[in-house]
């Protein structure tokens, strides 16, 4: 669940350092690009309200790359979560084979210790 709050934190905690650092890099890059787009968008609104000419250059690439950063990060996070769940399931099955049966599950009466 830690991965869903901020992509990369759960991967780091699970020991997947490379995946976690890359996921955090993509999510922070996306965040800062989206912040830059919002600041530029607000600046254009203030220029329009003040009667100033609005620059004609396009700022759409900021939010598009920002969303792409989030998509890449969270897609990678989902792949890492699936990988971790499969590894945990395989480890659980392997550990279960080494556990002896409980005495309550054994057939017949337990031996007397006279």
DSSP file (Angstrom, degrees, kcal/mol; ACC not computed):
  #  RESIDUE AA STRUCTURE BP1 BP2  ACC     N-H-->O    O-->H-N    N-H-->O    O-->H-N    TCO  KAPPA ALPHA  PHI   PSI    X-CA   Y-CA   Z-CA
    1    1 A X     >        0   0    0      0, 0.0     4,-1.0     0, 0.0     3,-0.5   0.000 360.0 360.0 360.0 -24.4    0.0    0.0    0.0
    2    2 A X  H  >  +     0   0    0      1,-0.2     4,-1.6     2,-0.2     3,-0.4   0.862 360.0  58.6 -63.0 -34.4    3.0    2.3    0.5
    3    3 A X  H  4 S+     0   0    0      1,-0.2    -1,-0.2     2,-0.2     6,-0.2   0.836 100.6  55.8 -64.3 -32.7    3.6    2.2   -3.2
    4    4 A X  H  4 S+     0   0    0     -3,-0.5     3,-0.3     1,-0.2    -1,-0.2   0.795 104.6  52.5 -73.6 -26.2    0.2    3.6   -4.0
    5    5 A X  H  < S-     0   0    0     -4,-1.0     2,-0.3    -3,-0.4    -2,-0.2   0.938 134.8  -1.2 -73.3 -46.1    0.7    6.7   -1.8
    6    6 A X  S >< S-     0   0    0     -4,-1.6     3,-2.0    68,-0.0     4,-0.5  -0.874  85.2-120.7-146.4 110.6    4.0    7.6   -3.5
    7    7 A X  T 3  S+     0   0    0     -2,-0.3    20,-0.2    -3,-0.3    -4,-0.1  -0.250  96.0  26.5 -56.4 125.8    5.3    5.4   -6.2
    8    8 A X  T 3> S+     0   0    0     15,-0.1     4,-2.1    16,-0.1    -1,-0.2  -0.038  94.3  89.9 113.9 -29.8    8.7    4.1   -5.3
    9    9 A X  H <> S+     0   0    0     -3,-2.0     4,-2.3    -7,-0.3    -6,-0.2   0.921  91.1  45.9 -66.8 -43.2    8.6    4.1   -1.5
   10   10 A X  H  > S+     0   0    0     -4,-0.5     4,-1.9     2,-0.2    -1,-0.2   0.874 111.5  52.9 -66.3 -36.8    7.2    0.6   -1.3
   11   11 A X  H  4>S+     0   0    0      2,-0.2     5,-2.6     1,-0.2     4,-0.4   0.901 109.9  48.4 -64.9 -40.6    9.7   -0.6   -3.8
   12   12 A X  H ><5S+     0   0    0     -4,-2.1     3,-1.2     1,-0.2    -2,-0.2   0.915 111.4  49.4 -64.5 -42.5   12.6    0.9   -1.8
   13   13 A X  H 3<5S+     0   0    0     -4,-2.3    -1,-0.2     1,-0.3    -2,-0.2   0.828 108.3  54.3 -66.3 -31.1   11.2   -0.7    1.4
   14   14 A X  T 3<5S-     0   0    0     -4,-1.9    -1,-0.3    -5,-0.2    -2,-0.2   0.496 123.6-103.7 -81.7  -3.2   10.9   -4.1   -0.3
   15   15 A X  T < 5S+     0   0    0     -3,-1.2     2,-1.3    -4,-0.4    -3,-0.2   0.531  83.3 127.8  95.9   6.5   14.6   -3.9   -1.3
   16   16 A X     >< +     0   0    0     -5,-2.6     4,-2.4     1,-0.2     5,-0.2  -0.667  28.2 167.4 -94.6  79.4   14.1   -3.0   -5.0
   17   17 A X  H  >  +     0   0    0     -2,-1.3     4,-2.7     2,-0.2     5,-0.3   0.921  69.3  46.9 -65.3 -49.2   16.5    0.0   -4.9
   18   18 A X  H  > S+     0   0    0      1,-0.2     4,-2.3     2,-0.2     5,-0.2   0.941 116.1  44.9 -60.8 -48.3   16.9    0.6   -8.7
   19   19 A X  H  > S+     0   0    0      1,-0.2     4,-2.5     2,-0.2    -1,-0.2   0.909 114.5  49.7 -62.6 -41.8   13.1    0.4   -9.3
   20   20 A X  H  X S+     0   0    0     -4,-2.4     4,-2.4     2,-0.2    -2,-0.2   0.916 111.7  46.5 -64.9 -44.1   12.3    2.5   -6.3
   21   21 A X  H  X S+     0   0    0     -4,-2.7     4,-2.3     2,-0.2    -1,-0.2   0.917 114.4  47.9 -65.9 -42.4   14.7    5.3   -7.2
   22   22 A X  H  X S+     0   0    0     -4,-2.3     4,-2.5    -5,-0.3    -2,-0.2   0.912 111.5  50.2 -65.1 -41.5   13.6    5.4  -10.8
   23   23 A X  H  X S+     0   0    0     -4,-2.5     4,-2.4    -5,-0.2    -2,-0.2   0.924 111.7  47.8 -62.6 -43.9    9.9    5.4   -9.8
   24   24 A X  H  X S+     0   0    0     -4,-2.4     4,-2.5     1,-0.2     5,-0.2   0.892 110.4  53.2 -63.1 -38.5   10.5    8.3   -7.4
   25   25 A X  H  X S+     0   0    0     -4,-2.3     4,-2.3     1,-0.2    -2,-0.2   0.926 111.4  45.0 -61.6 -45.4   12.5   10.1  -10.1
   26   26 A X  H  X S+     0   0    0     -4,-2.5     4,-2.4     2,-0.2    -2,-0.2   0.904 113.9  48.8 -66.5 -40.9    9.6    9.8  -12.6
   27   27 A X  H  X S+     0   0    0     -4,-2.4     4,-2.1     2,-0.2    -2,-0.2   0.898 114.2  45.2 -69.3 -38.3    7.0   10.8  -10.1
   28   28 A X  H  X S+     0   0    0     -4,-2.5     4,-2.7     2,-0.2     5,-0.2   0.883 112.3  51.6 -71.3 -37.1    8.9   13.9   -8.9
   29   29 A X  H  X S+     0   0    0     -4,-2.3     4,-2.3    -5,-0.2     5,-0.2   0.934 111.9  47.3 -61.7 -44.8    9.7   14.9  -12.5
   30   30 A X  H  X S+     0   0    0     -4,-2.4     4,-2.2     1,-0.2    -2,-0.2   0.900 112.1  50.8 -61.9 -41.0    6.0   14.7  -13.4
   31   31 A X  H  X S+     0   0    0     -4,-2.1     4,-2.3     1,-0.2    -2,-0.2   0.932 111.9  45.4 -63.2 -47.0    5.1   16.7  -10.3
   32   32 A X  H  X S+     0   0    0     -4,-2.7     4,-2.3     2,-0.2    -1,-0.2   0.860 112.1  51.6 -69.1 -34.4    7.5   19.5  -11.0
   33   33 A X  H  X S+     0   0    0     -4,-2.3     4,-2.1    -5,-0.2    -1,-0.2   0.907 111.0  48.3 -66.1 -40.6    6.5   19.6  -14.7
   34   34 A X  H  X S+     0   0    0     -4,-2.2     4,-2.3     2,-0.2    -2,-0.2   0.897 111.1  50.7 -66.3 -38.6    2.9   19.9  -13.7
   35   35 A X  H  X S+     0   0    0     -4,-2.3     4,-2.4     2,-0.2    -2,-0.2   0.910 109.5  50.6 -63.5 -41.7    3.7   22.6  -11.1
   36   36 A X  H  X S+     0   0    0     -4,-2.3     4,-2.4     1,-0.2    -2,-0.2   0.898 110.2  50.3 -63.1 -39.7    5.6   24.6  -13.8
   37   37 A X  H  X S+     0   0    0     -4,-2.1     4,-2.7     2,-0.2    -2,-0.2   0.917 110.6  48.9 -64.2 -43.1    2.6   24.3  -16.1
   38   38 A X  H  X S+     0   0    0     -4,-2.3     4,-2.6     2,-0.2    -2,-0.2   0.911 111.9  48.8 -64.3 -42.0    0.2   25.6  -13.5
   39   39 A X  H  X S+     0   0    0     -4,-2.4     4,-2.2     2,-0.2    -2,-0.2   0.928 114.0  45.7 -63.5 -44.7    2.5   28.5  -12.7
   40   40 A X  H  X S+     0   0    0     -4,-2.4     4,-2.1     2,-0.2    -2,-0.2   0.889 112.4  51.6 -65.3 -39.0    2.8   29.4  -16.3
   41   41 A X  H  X S+     0   0    0     -4,-2.7     4,-1.8     2,-0.2    -2,-0.2   0.914 110.7  47.7 -64.3 -43.4   -0.9   29.0  -16.8
   42   42 A X  H  X S+     0   0    0     -4,-2.6     4,-2.5     1,-0.2    -2,-0.2   0.889 109.2  54.7 -64.3 -38.7   -1.6   31.3  -13.9
   43   43 A X  H  X S+     0   0    0     -4,-2.2     4,-2.2     1,-0.2    -2,-0.2   0.904 107.5  49.9 -60.8 -41.9    0.9   33.8  -15.2
   44   44 A X  H  X S+     0   0    0     -4,-2.1     4,-2.3     2,-0.2    -1,-0.2   0.877 109.3  51.6 -64.9 -37.1   -1.0   33.9  -18.6
   45   45 A X  H  X S+     0   0    0     -4,-1.8     4,-2.5     2,-0.2    -2,-0.2   0.927 109.8  49.2 -65.1 -43.8   -4.3   34.5  -16.7
   46   46 A X  H  X S+     0   0    0     -4,-2.5     4,-1.8     1,-0.2     6,-0.2   0.885 110.9  50.4 -62.9 -38.6   -2.8   37.4  -14.8
   47   47 A X  H  <>S+     0   0    0     -4,-2.2     5,-2.1     2,-0.2     4,-0.5   0.922 111.4  48.3 -63.7 -43.0   -1.4   38.9  -18.1
   48   48 A X  H ><5S+     0   0    0     -4,-2.3     3,-0.8     1,-0.2    -2,-0.2   0.891 111.7  49.6 -64.9 -39.3   -4.9   38.5  -19.7
   49   49 A X  H 3<5S+     0   0    0     -4,-2.5    -1,-0.2     1,-0.2    -2,-0.2   0.824 111.0  50.1 -69.1 -30.6   -6.6   40.2  -16.7
   50   50 A X  T 3<5S-     0   0    0     -4,-1.8    -1,-0.2    -5,-0.2    -2,-0.2   0.476 115.2-114.4 -86.4  -2.0   -4.1   43.0  -16.8
   51   51 A X  T < 5 +     0   0    0     -3,-0.8    -3,-0.2    -4,-0.5     2,-0.1   0.595  68.7 141.3  80.5  10.9   -4.6   43.7  -20.5
   52   52 A X      < -     0   0    0     -5,-2.1    -1,-0.3    -6,-0.2     2,-0.2  -0.479  61.6 -94.4 -81.5 155.1   -1.0   42.7  -21.4
   53   53 A X        -     0   0    0     -2,-0.1     2,-0.4    -3,-0.1    -1,-0.1  -0.497  38.0-130.8 -70.5 139.9   -0.2   40.7  -24.5
   54   54 A X        -     0   0    0     -2,-0.2    -1,-0.1     1,-0.1   -10,-0.1  -0.771  25.3-109.8 -92.4 131.6   -0.1   36.9  -23.9
   55   55 A X        -     0   0    0     -2,-0.4    -1,-0.1     1,-0.1   -11,-0.0  -0.284  19.6-141.2 -59.4 145.8    3.0   35.1  -25.3
   56   56 A X        +     0   0    0      2,-0.1    -1,-0.1     0, 0.0     2,-0.0   0.499  63.7 111.8 -90.8  -4.4    2.2   32.9  -28.3
   57   57 A X  S    S-     0   0    0      1,-0.1     2,-0.3     2,-0.0    -2,-0.0  -0.371  71.6-112.7 -71.0 152.0    4.5   30.0  -27.4
   58   58 A X        -     0   0    0      1,-0.1     3,-0.1    -2,-0.0    -1,-0.1  -0.660  28.6-179.1 -89.3 136.7    2.9   26.7  -26.4
   59   59 A X    >>  +     0   0    0     -2,-0.3     3,-1.4     1,-0.1     4,-0.7   0.243  56.2 104.6-112.5   9.7    3.2   25.4  -22.8
   60   60 A X  H 3>  +     0   0    0      1,-0.3     4,-2.0     2,-0.2     5,-0.2   0.777  67.7  69.2 -64.3 -25.9    1.1   22.2  -23.4
   61   61 A X  H 3> S+     0   0    0      1,-0.2     4,-2.5     2,-0.2    -1,-0.3   0.799  90.9  63.4 -64.7 -25.9    4.2   20.1  -23.4
   62   62 A X  H <> S+     0   0    0     -3,-1.4     4,-1.9     1,-0.2    -1,-0.2   0.959 109.2  35.8 -63.9 -51.8    4.7   20.7  -19.7
   63   63 A X  H  X S+     0   0    0     -4,-0.7     4,-2.6     2,-0.2     5,-0.2   0.858 116.2  55.7 -72.4 -31.8    1.5   19.0  -18.6
   64   64 A X  H  X S+     0   0    0     -4,-2.0     4,-1.9     1,-0.2    -2,-0.2   0.930 112.5  41.1 -65.4 -44.2    1.8   16.3  -21.2
   65   65 A X  H  X S+     0   0    0     -4,-2.5     4,-2.1     2,-0.2    -1,-0.2   0.831 113.3  55.8 -71.2 -31.4    5.3   15.3  -20.1
   66   66 A X  H  X S+     0   0    0     -4,-1.9     4,-1.9    -5,-0.3    -2,-0.2   0.931 109.4  44.7 -64.0 -46.4    4.2   15.6  -16.5
   67   67 A X  H  X S+     0   0    0     -4,-2.6     4,-2.6     1,-0.2    -2,-0.2   0.894 111.1  54.9 -64.5 -38.8    1.3   13.2  -17.0
   68   68 A X  H  X S+     0   0    0     -4,-1.9     4,-2.6    -5,-0.2     5,-0.2   0.890 105.5  53.1 -61.8 -38.7    3.6   10.9  -18.9
   69   69 A X  H  X S+     0   0    0     -4,-2.1     4,-2.3     2,-0.2    -1,-0.2   0.915 111.0  46.0 -61.7 -43.7    6.0   10.9  -15.9
   70   70 A X  H  X S+     0   0    0     -4,-1.9     4,-2.7     2,-0.2     5,-0.3   0.916 112.7  50.4 -64.3 -43.0    3.2    9.9  -13.6
   71   71 A X  H  X S+     0   0    0     -4,-2.6     4,-2.2     1,-0.2     5,-0.2   0.925 112.6  46.1 -62.7 -45.0    1.9    7.2  -16.0
   72   72 A X  H  X S+     0   0    0     -4,-2.6     4,-2.4     2,-0.2     5,-0.2   0.928 114.3  48.6 -62.9 -44.8    5.4    5.7  -16.3
   73   73 A X  H  X S+     0   0    0     -4,-2.3     4,-2.1    -5,-0.2    -2,-0.2   0.932 115.3  41.9 -63.4 -47.5    6.0    5.8  -12.6
   74   74 A X  H  X S+     0   0    0     -4,-2.7     4,-2.0     2,-0.2    -1,-0.2   0.806 113.1  53.3 -75.4 -28.1    2.7    4.2  -11.6
   75   75 A X  H  X S+     0   0    0     -4,-2.2     4,-2.1    -5,-0.3    -1,-0.2   0.929 111.4  46.3 -66.5 -44.6    2.9    1.6  -14.4
   76   76 A X  H  X S+     0   0    0     -4,-2.4     4,-2.4    -5,-0.2    -2,-0.2   0.878 110.3  55.0 -62.4 -38.2    6.3    0.6  -13.2
   77   77 A X  H  X S+     0   0    0     -4,-2.1     4,-2.5     2,-0.2    -1,-0.2   0.908 107.1  49.2 -62.8 -42.7    5.0    0.5   -9.7
   78   78 A X  H  X S+     0   0    0     -4,-2.0     4,-2.3     2,-0.2    -1,-0.2   0.907 111.0  49.8 -64.1 -41.3    2.2   -1.9  -10.6
   79   79 A X  H  X S+     0   0    0     -4,-2.1     4,-2.1     1,-0.2    -2,-0.2   0.896 111.7  48.9 -63.4 -39.6    4.7   -4.2  -12.4
   80   80 A X  H  X S+     0   0    0     -4,-2.4     4,-2.6     2,-0.2    -2,-0.2   0.897 109.8  51.8 -66.6 -40.1    6.9   -4.1   -9.3
   81   81 A X  H  X S+     0   0    0     -4,-2.5     4,-2.5     2,-0.2    -2,-0.2   0.916 110.1  48.3 -62.6 -43.4    4.0   -4.9   -7.0
   82   82 A X  H  X S+     0   0    0     -4,-2.3     4,-2.3     2,-0.2    -1,-0.2   0.918 112.1  49.8 -62.4 -42.8    3.0   -7.9   -9.2
   83   83 A X  H  X S+     0   0    0     -4,-2.1     4,-2.2     1,-0.2    -2,-0.2   0.907 111.7  48.0 -61.8 -43.1    6.6   -9.1   -9.1
   84   84 A X  H  X S+     0   0    0     -4,-2.6     4,-2.3     2,-0.2    -2,-0.2   0.892 111.2  50.4 -66.0 -39.9    6.8   -8.8   -5.4
   85   85 A X  H  X S+     0   0    0     -4,-2.5     4,-2.3     2,-0.2    -2,-0.2   0.904 110.9  48.9 -66.2 -40.5    3.5  -10.6   -4.9
   86   86 A X  H  X S+     0   0    0     -4,-2.3     4,-2.4     2,-0.2    -2,-0.2   0.912 112.0  48.9 -64.6 -41.3    4.7  -13.5   -7.1
   87   87 A X  H  X S+     0   0    0     -4,-2.2     4,-2.2     2,-0.2    -2,-0.2   0.895 111.5  49.5 -65.5 -39.2    8.0  -13.7   -5.2
   88   88 A X  H  X S+     0   0    0     -4,-2.3     4,-2.3     2,-0.2    -2,-0.2   0.899 111.2  49.4 -66.5 -39.9    6.2  -13.7   -1.9
   89   89 A X  H  X S+     0   0    0     -4,-2.3     4,-2.3     2,-0.2    -2,-0.2   0.912 112.0  47.9 -65.3 -42.9    3.8  -16.5   -3.0
   90   90 A X  H  X S+     0   0    0     -4,-2.4     4,-2.0     1,-0.2    -2,-0.2   0.896 113.3  48.2 -64.6 -39.7    6.7  -18.6   -4.3
   91   91 A X  H  X S+     0   0    0     -4,-2.2     4,-2.4     2,-0.2    -2,-0.2   0.876 110.4  52.0 -67.7 -37.9    8.6  -18.1   -1.0
   92   92 A X  H  X S+     0   0    0     -4,-2.3     4,-2.0     2,-0.2    -2,-0.2   0.920 110.1  47.7 -64.4 -44.7    5.4  -19.0    1.0
   93   93 A X  H  X S+     0   0    0     -4,-2.3     4,-1.1     1,-0.2    -2,-0.2   0.889 112.6  49.8 -63.3 -39.3    4.9  -22.2   -0.9
   94   94 A X  H  X S+     0   0    0     -4,-2.0     4,-0.6     1,-0.2     3,-0.3   0.907 112.9  46.0 -66.5 -42.1    8.6  -23.1   -0.5
   95   95 A X  H >< S+     0   0    0     -4,-2.4     3,-0.7     1,-0.2     4,-0.3   0.820 105.7  60.4 -70.4 -30.9    8.5  -22.4    3.3
   96   96 A X  H >< S+     0   0    0     -4,-2.0     3,-1.0     1,-0.2    -1,-0.2   0.820  96.9  60.5 -67.3 -30.1    5.3  -24.3    3.7
   97   97 A X  H 3< S+     0   0    0     -4,-1.1    -1,-0.2    -3,-0.3    -2,-0.2   0.769 101.7  53.6 -68.2 -25.6    7.0  -27.5    2.4
   98   98 A X  T << S+     0   0    0     -3,-0.7     2,-0.5    -4,-0.6    -1,-0.2   0.428  86.7  97.0 -90.1  -0.4    9.5  -27.5    5.3
   99   99 A X  S <  S-     0   0    0     -3,-1.0     3,-0.1    -4,-0.3     2,-0.0  -0.787  72.7-131.4 -93.8 126.6    6.9  -27.3    8.0
  100  100 A X        -     0   0    0     -2,-0.5    -2,-0.1     1,-0.1    -1,-0.0  -0.353  35.2 -91.7 -70.9 158.0    6.0  -30.6    9.7
  101  101 A X        -     0   0    0      1,-0.1    -1,-0.1     2,-0.1     2,-0.1  -0.331  43.4-104.4 -68.8 152.1    2.3  -31.4   10.1
  102  102 A X    >   -     0   0    0      1,-0.1     3,-0.9    -3,-0.1     4,-0.4  -0.430  23.5-122.9 -71.8 150.8    0.5  -30.4   13.3
  103  103 A X  G >  S+     0   0    0      1,-0.3     3,-1.1     2,-0.2    -1,-0.1   0.827 110.9  61.2 -65.5 -31.2   -0.2  -33.1   15.8
  104  104 A X  G 3  S+     0   0    0      1,-0.2    -1,-0.3     6,-0.0    -3,-0.0   0.775 103.3  51.8 -66.7 -24.4   -3.9  -32.3   15.8
  105  105 A X  G <  S+     0   0    0     -3,-0.9    -1,-0.2     2,-0.1    -2,-0.2   0.549  87.3 104.5 -87.6  -8.0   -3.9  -33.1   12.0
  106  106 A X  S <  S-     0   0    0     -3,-1.1     2,-0.1    -4,-0.4     4,-0.1  -0.460  76.8-110.8 -77.0 147.0   -2.3  -36.5   12.5
  107  107 A X  S    S+     0   0    0     -2,-0.1    -1,-0.1     2,-0.0    -2,-0.1  -0.403  75.7   9.7 -74.6 151.5   -4.5  -39.6   12.1
  108  108 A X  S    S-     0   0    0     -2,-0.1     2,-0.2     2,-0.0    -2,-0.0  -0.147 102.4 -39.9  79.8-173.5   -5.2  -41.8   15.2
  109  109 A X        -     0   0    0      1,-0.1     3,-0.1     3,-0.0     2,-0.1  -0.592  63.1-105.1 -88.5 149.6   -4.6  -41.2   18.8
  110  110 A X        -     0   0    0     -2,-0.2    -1,-0.1     1,-0.1    -2,-0.0  -0.411  47.1 -94.6 -69.4 151.9   -1.3  -39.7   20.1
  111  111 A X        -     0   0    0      1,-0.1     2,-0.3    -2,-0.1    -1,-0.1  -0.332  38.4-114.1 -68.0 149.2    1.1  -42.1   21.7
  112  112 A X        -     0   0    0      1,-0.1    -1,-0.1    -3,-0.1    -3,-0.0  -0.601  13.5-149.4 -82.7 144.7    1.0  -42.5   25.4
  113  113 A X              0   0    0     -2,-0.3    -1,-0.1     1,-0.1    -2,-0.0  -0.150 360.0 360.0-104.4  37.3    4.1  -41.4   27.3
  114  114 A X              0   0    0      0, 0.0    -1,-0.1     0, 0.0    -2,-0.0   0.493 360.0 360.0 -44.8 360.0    3.9  -43.9   30.2
